[in-house]
Amino acid sequence: MSAWQIWIIAAALLLVAEMFTTGFWLACVAIGALVAAGVALLPFGLIPQVIAFAAAAVTSLVGVRPALTRRFLHTPGSVRTNVDALLGKSGIVTEPFDPVTGLGRVKVEGESWRGALLEGQRALPPGARVVVVQVDGNTVVVEQENPS
């Protein structure tokens, strides 16, 4: 078996192993093995193959892996879910805010929520546009969308 065939088999095995892991580390090493396979086709010895393998693996770790990670692995917190997804969303006051308790009803993303006004906000009539600034349990804290 030729050296280039061994490098190709190693690259294939590394890519298969990458399917069972995360982080794209093995894929970058597989790129190095493919480059070494190309060098093995040339009339050089083992040392240039190993050097090409190491250089390509390190280069792909620095150049390719960050792009793959950004594209396929999302960092925790990059996608807001549940009530955190409500932050910054617009809504409409559906029931007036009680002057004593400061609570009312707000419709956000098609759902009715108990609403509380942000401190310093004046009472808003039904139909007023609001923005969610905080979620506290089952209550959304809102402020007027475009205060004038």
C-alpha positions, 0 to 999 in steps of 0.5 A: 500500500502506498503512502498516499493511500494510507494518508487517504484512509487516515483522513477518511477515518478521521472524518468518520470519527468527527461525526461522533464528536463536536468541535471540528478538531478531527476534521482539521486533522483530516485536512492535514492528512489530505494535504499529506496525501498530496505531498506523498504523490510527489517524489519526496520522502516521509519527512516532507509528508509529516511537515505538510501534515502538521502545517496543514492541520495547524493552518486549518485549526486556525483558519477553517475551524473558527468558520465551521464553529461559527456556522454550525455550533451556536454558542449558548445564549445566542438564541433566546427561548421561552420568556427570554425571547419576549425581551424587546418585543412589541405589544399592545395594552389590552386592559388598562393598568390599575392605578393602585396595583400598577398591573394591567394586561398586555398582548405580546406575540399573540399571547395575553400577559399580565403587565406591569409598567416600568417605574416612572411610566404613566398609565397607558390606555388600551391600544397603546404600544409597549415594549417588553423590558423585563419578564418577572415570573408571569408578568411582563414589565413594559414601557411605552414604545415611543414615548413622546 
